[in-house]
């Protein structure tokens, strides 16, 4: 039996491609951080499973580190989702209407994401300061709590920066370009 041809773009059904300029090249940072955090989570969880299997007790530090890494993972992946314009939206509203309306809604959404995470970044600085000032320690390991909490304002600022970048990129597009680049 002859091998079947590999699927690919054809004249009748071309695959849409996004120009390289539409996605920030610096997203490699978030992509690699996601990979590294996922690998660390897998290794920590595997170590805990082995410890439970062979010793009938778990490693106390694994839960604390795992929770921290899951929060970091959610924020880093959220940053990449915002930069790629893959954040949550109500498609009934965002995919209906004229190109100008859709682009305006996309820009409004990006601006609201930036405002939300800028607020989180500013308010969470106070949390970090309180953790540092009152010398709070983590319950599992006993390290300073601000070692964990300092990443919330940093990663929230990263999401704010990505959302503002998306807002600016959408503002530079014409309505036709915006509609052509939609997945």
RAKA-V230361 format. One line per field, one symbol per residue. phi: phi as a letter, one per 20 degrees, with the letter a starting at -180 (. if undefined). psi: psi as a letter, one per 30 degrees, with the letter a starting at -180 (. if undefined). A space follows every 50 residues. Layout:
phi = ???
psi = ???
This chain:
phi = .ffffffafcffcfefceffffdffffgffffffffffffffffffffff fffeclbeefffffffffffffgffffffffffeldffbefgefddnfff fffffffffffffffffffffffffffffffffelfcffednegffgeff fffffffffgffffffgffffeeegfffffeff
psi = kkkkkkkaklefikkkkklfffkkfgfeeeeeeeeeeeeeeeeeeeeeee eeeffglljefeeeeeeeeeeeeeeeeeeeeeeghglkljfeefglalee eeeeeeeeeeeeeeeefeeeeeefeeeeeeeeeghklkeeeglkffeeff feeeeeeeeeeeeeeeeeeeffkleeeeefgk.
